[in-house]
Amino acid sequence: MADADPATRDFTPAAEVGTAPATTRRRKLLAAIAILVLVGAIAYGVWYALVGSHFVETDNAYVGADTAQVTPMVAGQAVAVLKADTDAVRRGDILVRLDDSDAQIALATAEAELAKARRQFGQTSATSDALSAQVQARGADIASARAQLVSAQAAFDKARVDFDRRQKLVANGAVSGDELTSATNALAGARASVQTARAALAQASATRGAAAGDLAANDALIRGATAATAPDVLAAEARVRQARLDLARTVVRAPISGVIANRTIQVGQRIAAGTTVMRIVPVAQVYVDANFKEGQLERVKPGQLVTLTSDLYGSGVEYHGRVAGFSGGTGGAFALIPAQNATGNWIKVVQRLPVRVTLDPRELAAHPLRVGLSMTAEIDTSAK
């Protein structure tokens, strides 16, 4: 059979013949990609539902610590500064020595005052014995004055009887005028003697009363006390203890173990009491303050496990800790100038709440951290 006319045969361009298989392959590739994306989305959804939804993460976390301020309790000139920044110290290590000359003098003065107080108590006790003897002596003086008064009264009575008898005999001339005058003078002398005796008795009584008052006042100082419990002695002992304490405080020691930071004191510098001369950072007791968004904290509870990494060591070193608690307010609430959202142009800003995370001391010992370092924290909220 003869071939058909070339003009009447179907003619398909070569380009269209090659395009059909390419389009088919592209469609298969896109379908495969779509299937992979769908599978990946499903896998991610399943993972998030089962695992990912139980974790919250933030990289807005920083290392913190309760640093100790080193402040001398007494004023003085620094004669030795034994530690510098970055030095590791243990609790009780000597950091600074102050000039103790004034403290030594104060202690010697206080000890002298204590010895004086004890001597004065002994003197007061001896004075009581002397005053008691004086009271007894004044009692004897009173007895003597009373006897003299009785004698003077008897002499006065006799002189008055003699005067009366002679006065009656004057009228009949039995008694001369001179004799009557002598009797009158004797009576006046006897009366004066009685008055003198009475005055002596009153003086002796007053003297005994004064001696008894002095004895009572002296006894009030020592009654119920001994040389060890007398108030003046106790006050002097307190001053001695204060002087010894001030002397001991001229040696400034580390209150905690850690690393020295921010040292400001130099040898020869005079420091006032209460001045901060350096800080000690307890690197073995640091913690992390992780600032989570408020929407992330719905299921975060104290005690939940936290996994952390530090920018210092990278993701290869992990720290493990627990949620210790939440701050009492957001960072903006405690800012120097808190945000004022009372205007009409208010735009809600997501706030961050600091979450305190404690760390494992053993991991801190293996990989020490420093205050202010950046951390990434991930909390497992599945634990109740």
C-alpha positions, 0 to 999 in steps of 0.5 A: 500500500502506498504511503499517505500523503505527507500533507494529510498525515497528523504531525506532532512537534518534537517539543510537545512529545518531550514535554508530556513526560517532564510534566508528569514527572514534575507532578509526581515530584510535587505530589511526593513533596506534598505528601512529605510535608503532610507527613512531616506536619502530621509527625510534628503535630503528633510530637507536639501533642505528645512531647513538645506541648509539655515544654516551654523555653526561653533564652532570656535567662541569666545567672544570678547569685546572692552576693555578700558585701564585705564591710568593716565593722570598725573604722581604721586604716588598711595596713594589708589587703590580702585578696584581689579580684578573681581570688577564690576564698573560703569562709573565715579567710582573712581579707583585710587587716586594719590598724589596731593601735586605737583598739589596743589602747581602748582595750587596755583602758577598758581592762583598767576600768574593770580593775578599778570597778572591782577595787571600788566594790571591795572598798564599798564593802569595807566602808559598810563595816566601818559605817556599822562600827560608827553606828555602834559607837554613836549608840554608845555616845547616846548612852553616855549622853543620857547618863550625863543628862540624868546626872545633870537632872539630879544635880539640878533637882538638888540645887533647886531644893537647896535654893528653895530651903534657903529662900524660906530662911531668908525672912527670919535671917537664918540665911545670909544674902551671900549664901542665897546668892550662891544657891541661886548661882548653883541652881542656874548652873545646874539648869544650864548643865541639864540643857547642855546634857539634853543638847549633847543627847540630841547631837548624839542621836542625830550623829547616830542617825546620820551614820545609820543613813550612810550605812543604809546608802552604802549597803544599797550599793552592795546588797545582793551583789558580789565582786562578780555581779556588782552593776559597776563591775558588770558594766566594766566587763561589758566595755572590756568585751566591746573593746575586744570585739572591736579589736577582733574586727580590725581583721576582716574575714570572708563571711562566705566562700566564693570569688572576690569581685569589685574590690575597691580598697587599697593599702593605706586607705582609711575606711569608715565603718560600714563601707563596702570594700569588696564583694564575694560571689558564691559561685557554688550557689548561683541560680538562674532567673529565666524571664518567661512570657506570661503566656508560657507560665500557665502550667509551670509549677514550682519543683518542675525539672528544668534543662539549661545550657550556657552560652559560655560552654555551648549546647554540649554542656547541660545543666539540670535544675528545678523551678524554685518559685516565681518573682513577685512582679514582672521586670517592668513593674520594678523598673525605675520608671514603671510603664504608665498604660492609662492613656488611650493609646495603649498597646498591649505588650507581652510581659515577662515574669522572672522564674527562679531556677536552682541548679545542681551543685555537682554540675556547677562544680564541674562547669562553674558559672559567673553572675550575669552569664546568658542561659537558655532554659527549658521547663518540663511542664508535664511533671506535677 
